[in-house]
Amino acid sequence: MTSTFDLEACSRLPLADAVLRLLDYATDDDFLNGVFERHHGRSYQRTISFPLFVHLLTDALLGHRESAHQTFQHALQDDSLHASVQAMYGKLRRVPLELSLGFFAEAAARLRPVAAPVVANPLPACFAEFWALAFDGKKLKYVAKRLKQTRGLKGNLFGGKLLVVQDMATQQAIAIEAVADGEAADNPLVPPVVGRVRALANARLRLWVGDRAFCDFKLLGLFAQDGDHFVVRFNTSCGFHPDPAVPVRTGIDDEKRPFREEWGWLGKPKNPHRIRVRMITVTRDSSADPLILVTSLLDADRYPGIEVLTLYRSRWGIEVMFQQVVQTVDLRELIGGTPQATVFQAMLCLLLYNITLMIRDYVAVGAEREPKTVSTKLLFDDVVRDLTGCLRVVGIDATLTVLRETKICGPKELRRYLEKILGTVWTNRWKKSPTRKRPPKSSPHAYICGGHTSVDKILRGEHKEIPFERGSDKKNSGSEKKPPPFETKKDV
């Protein structure tokens, strides 16, 4: 029976309540058992069930971020874990990649109907008919050298390798492919992840947006199947052959840079994978190479070049996602040392990232703000603080009892509940700082006499400087002329 105190404590921590509701919905025991039955491969369940395994690792990422060992020890004390800590680590060490991938795919799909009715990253209106998808590879770094074979080795170790597909409008990860070798190439992972995306329930055509590493004849043909289209940065390995029958167009992008549009083919006439494209070349400043994109969207009137460039710039959102998952959700602190363990932890971190974005969107809607003005990092820090307070004050058992006795069934009911509890929690602490350009580095103009001084003397003008001689500052070579020796009476 839930006490009045427990209900009141949970109601006063809306961020923790929202996260626990979303996690409870995404990792329901019956749902996780179904995921295990469909994707378990050669793994099995005995003392440690798959739902318990997922719940303990989630608690390790949220409740005891410094140590998974503490989470497992607390589970032993609470009698929720009936196996040894070593058995839990062994389970993590051997989790199959297919089980990790199936878990993320089904959990992410289960959460999508609960999302707030807001577009976090509005794209140009001409692409409204498409499901815009950015994709890129991610190697899992920061692997601790806990395995016997890795102890004593100097150098960086990589865990698994991921290829992640991101919905550019919602900024959430929707599909992932992975291999155990962290140094594997990205391109072989593209066909299976494309198959995963096309298996998802979405009636819209897909618009694939990728970097130059994916400008490959076979991959571009794959992206263009089933009526889909692509926008990819040009790779010179695919030769472009312009069509002289189509006149070249020119324009100015929203950053006041000139660009031109050409039509032609990638590949020679005898190439069986030859493909018709439109090439957009942006002239940048003299210190940077031109930005060149190729796209299968040939109609420049329906899909203007300036809008294609705006779409491609939004591809940077997947790089931001990787940075926030690593820094905010603590993917730098890897629990396991095997590739399988690193991949499963990455799946959990990306799922938590998606949940954080959903909370951000509900908070933004309630405050009548644009989601992009809310800092995901600051919001997640408060989420973890509220969760820690809830689990310590109310306790794990009492919190679970509250969730069970006030369980919300169905995405519609959960959406209404989240709108209610998150609609009025906005605080200016979560306001995202505006992006500022870094000031240019000032080139050195003088040496400090003697090699050191104090800021106080500089401010009072009592320090001594030795100006550079002309040509002594070799900026391009990275070397500088050594300063003259200290002044002595003999030198004077």
C-alpha positions as CSV (number, residue, x, y, z in Angstrom):
1,M,0.0,0.0,0.0
2,T,1.4,3.4,-1.0
3,S,1.7,5.9,1.7
4,T,0.7,9.6,1.4
5,F,4.3,10.7,1.9
6,D,5.5,8.5,-1.0
7,L,2.9,9.9,-3.4
8,E,3.6,13.5,-2.3
9,A,7.3,13.1,-2.6
10,C,7.0,11.6,-6.1
11,S,4.6,14.3,-7.2
12,R,7.1,17.0,-6.1
13,L,9.8,15.6,-8.3
14,P,8.2,15.7,-11.8
15,L,11.4,15.2,-13.7
16,A,12.1,12.0,-11.9
17,D,8.5,10.9,-12.2
18,A,8.5,11.5,-15.9
19,V,11.7,9.6,-16.5
20,L,10.5,6.6,-14.4
21,R,7.2,6.5,-16.2
22,L,8.9,6.6,-19.6
23,L,11.4,3.9,-18.6
24,D,8.7,1.8,-17.0
25,Y,6.8,2.0,-20.3
26,A,9.8,1.3,-22.5
27,T,11.2,-1.5,-20.3
28,D,8.1,-3.2,-19.2
29,D,8.8,-6.8,-18.0
30,D,6.5,-8.5,-20.5
31,F,7.8,-6.3,-23.3
32,L,11.4,-7.2,-22.4
33,N,10.7,-10.9,-22.2
34,G,9.2,-10.7,-25.7
35,V,12.3,-8.9,-26.9
36,F,14.5,-11.6,-25.4
37,E,12.5,-14.4,-27.0
38,R,12.8,-12.7,-30.5
39,H,16.5,-11.8,-30.3
40,H,18.3,-13.9,-27.7
41,G,20.3,-16.0,-30.0
42,R,22.5,-18.4,-28.0
43,S,22.0,-16.5,-24.7
44,Y,19.6,-17.8,-21.9
45,Q,17.8,-16.7,-18.8
46,R,18.2,-18.4,-15.5
47,T,18.8,-16.6,-12.2
48,I,19.3,-13.2,-13.9
49,S,16.4,-12.5,-16.2
50,F,16.6,-10.1,-19.1
51,P,14.3,-7.5,-17.5
52,L,16.3,-7.6,-14.2
53,F,19.5,-7.2,-16.3
54,V,18.2,-4.1,-18.1
55,H,16.8,-2.5,-14.9
56,L,20.0,-2.9,-13.0
57,L,22.2,-1.5,-15.8
58,T,19.7,1.4,-16.2
59,D,20.0,2.1,-12.5
60,A,23.8,2.0,-12.8
61,L,23.7,4.7,-15.4
62,L,21.2,6.9,-13.5
63,G,21.4,6.1,-9.8
64,H,25.1,5.2,-9.2
65,R,26.8,6.9,-12.1
66,E,30.2,6.5,-10.5
67,S,30.1,2.7,-10.1
68,A,28.0,-0.1,-11.5
69,H,29.5,-2.3,-8.7
70,Q,27.6,-0.2,-6.1
71,T,24.3,-0.8,-8.0
72,F,24.9,-4.6,-8.0
73,Q,25.9,-4.6,-4.4
74,H,22.7,-2.7,-3.4
75,A,20.6,-5.2,-5.5
76,L,22.2,-8.0,-3.4
77,Q,21.4,-6.3,-0.2
78,D,17.8,-5.6,-1.3
79,D,17.4,-9.2,-2.3
80,S,16.4,-8.2,-5.9
81,L,19.6,-9.9,-7.3
82,H,19.9,-13.6,-6.5
83,A,23.2,-14.1,-8.1
84,S,26.7,-12.9,-7.6
85,V,28.1,-9.6,-8.8
86,Q,30.5,-11.6,-11.0
87,A,27.6,-13.3,-12.6
88,M,26.1,-9.9,-13.5
89,Y,29.3,-8.8,-15.1
90,G,29.5,-12.1,-17.0
91,K,26.0,-11.6,-18.3
92,L,27.0,-8.1,-19.6
93,R,30.3,-9.5,-21.1
94,R,28.4,-12.0,-23.2
95,V,25.2,-10.2,-24.3
96,P,24.7,-10.9,-28.1
97,L,24.9,-7.9,-30.4
98,E,21.6,-9.0,-32.0
99,L,19.9,-8.8,-28.6
100,S,21.3,-5.3,-28.0
101,L,20.2,-4.1,-31.4
102,G,16.7,-5.7,-31.1
103,F,16.2,-4.2,-27.7
104,F,17.0,-0.6,-28.9
105,A,15.0,-0.9,-32.1
106,E,11.8,-2.1,-30.3
107,A,12.1,0.1,-27.3
108,A,12.7,3.2,-29.4
109,A,9.7,2.3,-31.6
110,R,7.6,1.7,-28.5
111,L,8.4,5.3,-27.2
112,R,7.8,7.2,-30.5
113,P,3.9,7.3,-30.1
114,V,4.4,9.0,-26.7
115,A,6.4,11.9,-28.1
116,A,5.2,15.5,-27.7
117,P,3.4,17.1,-30.6
118,V,6.2,19.4,-31.5
119,V,9.0,19.5,-34.1
120,A,12.3,20.1,-32.3
121,N,14.3,20.9,-35.5
122,P,12.0,22.3,-38.3
123,L,13.3,21.5,-41.7
124,P,12.5,23.5,-44.9
125,A,8.9,23.1,-46.0
126,C,9.8,21.7,-49.4
127,F,10.9,18.4,-47.6
128,A,7.7,17.9,-45.7
129,E,6.8,14.8,-47.8
130,F,10.1,13.1,-46.7
131,W,11.3,11.4,-43.5
132,A,14.7,13.2,-43.3
133,L,17.3,10.9,-41.8
134,A,20.9,11.6,-41.0
135,F,23.4,8.8,-40.4
136,D,27.0,8.4,-39.3
137,G,29.4,6.0,-37.7
138,K,30.5,6.0,-34.0
139,K,33.3,4.0,-32.5
140,L,33.0,3.4,-28.8
141,K,36.1,4.7,-27.0
142,Y,37.3,4.9,-23.4
143,V,37.3,1.1,-22.9
144,A,38.8,0.2,-19.6
145,K,41.6,-2.4,-19.8
146,R,40.0,-4.9,-17.4
147,L,40.3,-8.0,-19.6
148,K,43.3,-10.2,-18.9
149,Q,44.4,-9.9,-22.6
150,T,44.3,-6.1,-22.5
151,R,46.1,-5.4,-19.2
152,G,49.4,-3.8,-19.6
153,L,48.9,-2.6,-23.1
154,K,49.7,1.0,-24.0
155,G,47.4,2.9,-26.4
156,N,43.7,3.5,-26.9
157,L,41.3,0.6,-27.1
158,F,38.0,0.7,-29.0
159,G,34.9,-1.3,-28.2
160,G,32.2,-1.9,-30.8
161,K,31.4,0.2,-33.8
162,L,27.9,1.7,-34.4
163,L,26.2,3.2,-37.4
164,V,23.3,5.3,-36.1
165,V,20.4,6.8,-38.0
166,Q,18.8,10.0,-36.6
167,D,15.4,11.5,-37.3
168,M,16.5,15.0,-38.2
169,A,13.2,16.6,-37.2
170,T,12.9,15.0,-33.7
171,Q,16.7,14.6,-33.3
172,Q,16.1,11.1,-31.8
173,A,18.1,8.0,-32.7
174,I,15.7,5.5,-34.5
175,A,17.9,2.7,-35.8
176,I,21.4,1.3,-35.1
177,E,23.6,-1.3,-36.7
178,A,26.7,-2.6,-34.8
179,V,29.8,-4.8,-35.1
180,A,32.3,-5.9,-32.5
181,D,35.3,-4.4,-34.3
182,G,35.6,-0.8,-33.3
183,E,38.0,-0.1,-36.2
184,A,35.6,-1.5,-38.8
185,A,34.5,0.7,-41.8
186,D,31.1,2.4,-41.8
187,N,30.0,1.5,-45.3
188,P,29.4,-2.3,-44.8
189,L,27.0,-1.3,-42.0
190,V,24.8,0.8,-44.2
191,P,22.7,-1.9,-46.0
192,P,21.6,-3.6,-42.8
193,V,20.7,-0.3,-41.1
194,V,18.8,0.9,-44.1
195,G,16.9,-2.4,-44.0
196,R,16.0,-1.8,-40.3
197,V,14.7,1.7,-41.1
198,R,12.6,0.6,-44.1
199,A,11.1,-2.1,-41.9
200,L,9.7,0.7,-39.5
201,A,6.1,1.8,-39.9
202,N,6.3,5.1,-41.6
203,A,4.3,5.9,-44.8
204,R,6.6,8.8,-45.9
205,L,9.5,8.4,-48.4
206,R,12.9,8.6,-46.8
207,L,15.5,11.3,-47.5
208,W,19.0,10.1,-46.6
209,V,21.6,12.7,-45.6
210,G,25.2,11.7,-45.2
211,D,28.8,12.8,-45.3
212,R,31.3,12.2,-48.1
213,A,32.3,8.8,-46.7
214,F,29.0,7.5,-47.9
215,C,29.3,8.9,-51.5
216,D,29.7,5.4,-53.0
217,F,28.0,4.1,-56.2
218,K,26.4,1.1,-54.6
219,L,25.3,3.0,-51.5
220,L,23.7,5.8,-53.5
221,G,21.8,3.2,-55.5
222,L,20.6,1.7,-52.3
223,F,19.5,5.1,-51.0
224,A,17.5,5.7,-54.2
225,Q,15.5,2.5,-54.0
226,D,11.8,2.3,-53.3
227,G,11.3,6.0,-54.2
228,D,13.7,7.3,-51.6
229,H,16.2,10.1,-52.2
230,F,19.5,11.3,-50.9
231,V,21.7,14.3,-50.2
232,V,25.3,13.4,-49.7
233,R,28.5,15.3,-49.7
234,F,30.5,14.7,-52.9
235,N,33.5,12.4,-52.9
236,T,36.0,12.8,-55.7
237,S,36.3,9.0,-56.1
238,C,33.0,9.2,-57.8
239,G,33.7,11.2,-61.0
240,F,31.1,13.7,-61.9
241,H,30.2,14.1,-65.6
242,P,28.1,17.2,-66.3
243,D,25.2,17.2,-68.8
244,P,25.8,20.0,-71.3
245,A,22.2,20.0,-72.3
246,V,21.1,21.4,-68.9
247,P,22.1,25.0,-68.1
248,V,24.0,25.8,-64.9
249,R,22.1,27.7,-62.2
250,T,23.6,30.1,-59.7
251,G,22.4,31.5,-56.4
252,I,23.3,32.8,-52.9
253,D,22.8,30.8,-49.8
254,D,21.5,32.1,-46.5
255,E,25.1,32.8,-45.4
256,K,25.7,35.1,-48.4
257,R,27.9,32.6,-50.1
258,P,27.6,32.0,-53.9
259,F,26.8,28.6,-55.2
260,R,26.1,26.9,-58.5
261,E,24.0,24.0,-59.5
262,E,24.9,21.5,-62.3
263,W,23.2,18.3,-63.6
264,G,24.9,15.2,-64.7
265,W,26.0,11.7,-63.8
266,L,28.3,10.1,-61.2
267,G,30.3,7.5,-63.1
268,K,31.3,7.0,-66.7
269,P,28.8,5.8,-69.3
270,K,29.9,2.2,-69.1
271,N,29.6,2.1,-65.3
272,P,26.7,-0.2,-64.4
273,H,26.1,1.8,-61.2
274,R,26.0,5.2,-62.9
275,I,23.4,7.5,-61.3
276,R,21.8,10.8,-62.3
277,V,22.4,13.6,-59.8
278,R,22.3,17.4,-59.2
279,M,25.5,18.8,-57.9
280,I,25.5,21.9,-55.7
281,T,28.9,23.7,-55.2
282,V,29.3,26.4,-52.5
283,T,32.2,28.7,-52.8
284,R,33.6,29.3,-49.3
285,D,36.5,31.6,-48.2
286,S,39.9,31.1,-49.7
287,S,41.2,29.0,-46.7
288,A,38.5,26.3,-47.1
289,D,37.7,23.9,-49.9
290,P,34.4,24.3,-51.7
291,L,31.4,22.5,-50.2
292,I,30.0,20.1,-52.8
293,L,26.8,18.1,-52.4
294,V,25.1,15.6,-54.8
295,T,21.5,14.8,-54.6
296,S,18.9,12.7,-56.4
297,L,16.4,15.6,-56.0
298,L,16.7,16.8,-59.6
299,D,13.9,19.4,-59.6
300,A,15.5,22.6,-58.6
301,D,12.2,24.5,-58.6
302,R,10.5,22.1,-56.2
303,Y,13.7,21.6,-54.0
304,P,15.7,24.8,-54.3
305,G,19.5,24.6,-53.8
306,I,19.4,27.0,-50.8
307,E,17.0,24.6,-49.0
308,V,19.1,21.6,-49.8
309,L,22.1,23.4,-48.2
310,T,20.0,24.2,-45.1
311,L,19.0,20.6,-44.9
312,Y,22.6,19.4,-45.1
313,R,23.7,21.8,-42.3
314,S,21.1,20.1,-40.1
315,R,23.1,16.9,-40.5
316,W,25.4,18.3,-37.8
317,G,22.7,17.3,-35.3
318,I,23.9,13.8,-35.3
319,E,27.4,14.9,-34.3
320,V,25.8,16.9,-31.5
321,M,23.9,13.8,-30.5
322,F,27.1,11.7,-30.2
323,Q,28.8,14.5,-28.1
324,Q,25.8,14.7,-25.7
325,V,25.5,11.0,-25.3
326,V,29.2,10.7,-24.5
327,Q,29.4,13.7,-22.2
328,T,25.9,13.9,-20.7
329,V,24.8,10.3,-20.4
330,D,28.3,9.2,-19.4
331,L,29.3,6.9,-22.2
332,R,32.9,7.7,-21.2
333,E,32.4,5.5,-18.2
334,L,32.1,2.0,-19.8
335,I,31.0,-0.7,-17.4
336,G,32.2,-3.7,-19.4
337,G,35.4,-4.4,-21.3
338,T,34.2,-6.6,-24.1
339,P,32.8,-5.2,-27.4
340,Q,29.4,-6.8,-26.6
341,A,29.2,-5.0,-23.3
342,T,30.1,-1.6,-24.8
343,V,27.5,-2.0,-27.5
344,F,24.7,-2.8,-25.0
345,Q,25.7,0.1,-22.8
346,A,25.6,2.4,-25.9
347,M,22.1,1.2,-26.6
348,L,20.9,2.1,-23.1
349,C,22.6,5.5,-23.3
350,L,21.0,6.3,-26.6
351,L,17.6,5.2,-25.3
352,L,18.1,7.5,-22.2
353,Y,19.1,10.3,-24.6
354,N,15.8,9.8,-26.5
355,I,13.9,9.9,-23.3
356,T,15.7,13.1,-22.3
357,L,14.7,14.7,-25.6
358,M,11.1,13.7,-25.0
359,I,11.1,15.4,-21.6
360,R,12.8,18.5,-23.1
361,D,10.0,18.7,-25.7
362,Y,7.2,18.4,-23.1
363,V,8.9,21.1,-21.0
364,A,9.3,23.4,-24.0
365,V,5.7,23.0,-25.1
366,G,4.5,23.8,-21.5
367,A,6.7,26.9,-21.4
368,E,5.8,27.9,-25.0
369,R,9.4,27.8,-26.1
370,E,11.2,26.2,-29.0
371,P,12.9,22.9,-27.9
372,K,16.2,24.0,-29.4
373,T,16.4,26.8,-26.8
374,V,16.4,24.2,-23.9
375,S,19.8,22.9,-22.8
376,T,19.7,19.1,-22.8
377,K,22.8,18.8,-20.6
378,L,21.4,21.1,-17.9
379,L,18.0,19.4,-18.0
380,F,19.6,15.9,-17.7
381,D,21.7,17.0,-14.7
382,D,18.5,18.0,-12.9
383,V,16.8,14.7,-14.0
384,V,19.6,12.8,-12.4
385,R,19.5,15.0,-9.2
386,D,15.7,14.4,-8.9
387,L,16.1,10.7,-9.5
388,T,18.8,10.4,-6.9
389,G,16.7,12.3,-4.4
390,C,13.6,10.2,-5.1
391,L,15.4,6.9,-4.8
392,R,17.1,7.9,-1.6
393,V,14.2,9.6,0.2
394,V,11.3,7.4,-1.0
395,G,13.4,4.3,-1.7
396,I,13.5,1.9,-4.6
397,D,10.7,-0.5,-3.3
398,A,8.4,2.4,-2.4
399,T,9.0,4.1,-5.8
400,L,8.2,0.9,-7.7
401,T,5.1,0.5,-5.6
402,V,4.0,4.0,-6.5
403,L,4.5,3.2,-10.2
404,R,2.6,-0.1,-10.0
405,E,-0.4,1.3,-8.2
406,T,-0.6,4.4,-10.4
407,K,0.4,2.6,-13.6
408,I,-0.5,4.3,-16.9
409,C,-1.5,2.1,-19.8
410,G,-1.3,3.2,-23.4
411,P,0.6,6.0,-25.2
412,K,-2.3,8.5,-25.2
413,E,-2.8,8.3,-21.4
414,L,0.9,8.7,-20.9
415,R,1.1,11.7,-23.2
416,R,-1.7,13.4,-21.3
417,Y,0.1,12.6,-18.0
418,L,3.4,14.0,-19.2
419,E,1.8,17.2,-20.5
420,K,0.2,17.7,-17.0
421,I,3.3,17.2,-14.8
422,L,5.9,18.8,-17.1
423,G,3.8,21.7,-18.4
424,T,4.7,24.0,-15.5
425,V,8.2,23.0,-14.5
426,W,10.2,25.4,-16.7
427,T,13.1,27.2,-15.1
428,N,15.5,29.7,-16.6
429,R,18.4,27.5,-15.5
430,W,17.6,25.3,-18.5
431,K,17.9,28.1,-21.0
432,K,20.5,27.2,-23.6
433,S,23.3,29.7,-24.1
434,P,23.4,31.2,-27.6
435,T,26.1,29.8,-29.9
436,R,29.0,32.2,-30.2
437,K,31.9,32.1,-32.6
438,R,35.3,31.7,-31.0
439,P,37.4,34.8,-31.1
440,P,40.4,34.5,-33.4
441,K,43.6,33.5,-31.7
442,S,45.9,36.5,-31.2
443,S,49.4,36.0,-32.6
444,P,52.3,36.6,-30.2
445,H,53.9,40.0,-30.6
446,A,56.6,40.0,-27.9
447,Y,58.5,37.8,-25.4
448,I,58.3,38.4,-21.7
449,C,61.7,39.4,-20.5
450,G,63.0,36.7,-18.2
451,G,60.4,34.2,-19.3
452,H,57.9,35.0,-16.6
453,T,56.0,37.8,-14.9
454,S,52.8,38.5,-13.0
455,V,49.5,39.7,-14.3
456,D,49.6,42.5,-11.8
457,K,52.8,43.9,-13.2
458,I,51.4,43.6,-16.8
459,L,48.3,45.6,-15.7
460,R,50.5,48.2,-14.0
461,G,52.9,48.3,-17.0
462,E,55.9,47.3,-15.0
463,H,56.8,44.2,-16.9
464,K,59.5,44.2,-19.7
465,E,58.8,42.9,-23.2
466,I,61.3,41.9,-26.0
467,P,59.6,42.5,-29.4
468,F,59.8,39.9,-32.1
469,E,62.3,40.5,-34.9
470,R,60.7,40.6,-38.3
471,G,60.3,37.0,-39.6
472,S,61.0,35.4,-36.2
473,D,57.3,34.3,-35.7
474,K,57.1,31.3,-38.0
475,K,53.4,30.6,-37.5
476,N,53.0,28.2,-40.4
477,S,56.0,26.0,-39.5
478,G,55.0,25.9,-35.8
479,S,58.5,26.9,-34.7
480,E,59.6,30.2,-33.1
481,K,62.9,31.8,-32.7
482,K,64.3,31.4,-29.2
483,P,64.1,34.5,-27.1
484,P,67.4,36.3,-26.4
485,P,69.1,35.5,-23.1
486,F,68.5,37.6,-19.9
487,E,69.9,41.1,-20.1
488,T,73.1,41.5,-18.1
489,K,75.4,44.4,-17.5
490,K,77.8,43.0,-20.0
491,D,75.0,42.9,-22.6
492,V,74.0,46.4,-21.9
